[in-house]
Amino acid sequence: MHSLWVYVQRIRLRSISPVQLSLGALPL
């Protein structure tokens, strides 16, 4: 069960990282 949680966290980080990078590149 713990390994499943880690797996979900990894996918969540992978899905969020590109978004944060794109938002950081935008002139807000």
N, C-alpha and C positions, 0 to 999 in steps of 0.2 A: 504494500500500500504506500509505503514511503517512497519507493522507487517511482511509483506512478505520479506522486506529487511533484517529485523532482523533474520528471518528464514533462509535466504540464507547465512547470515554471520555465523550463528551457524553451518550450514552444512559445510561451507568453513573451519571454524576453526577445525571442527572434522576431516575433510579430510586432513588438513595440519598438525595437531598436531602429528599424528603417524609418518608422514614422517620426520618431524623435529627431533623427538625422535630417529628414526632409523639412521638418518644422524649424530646426535650428538653422537650416540653410536659407529659409525664407526671411525676408526683411520685415520683421514684425515691429 
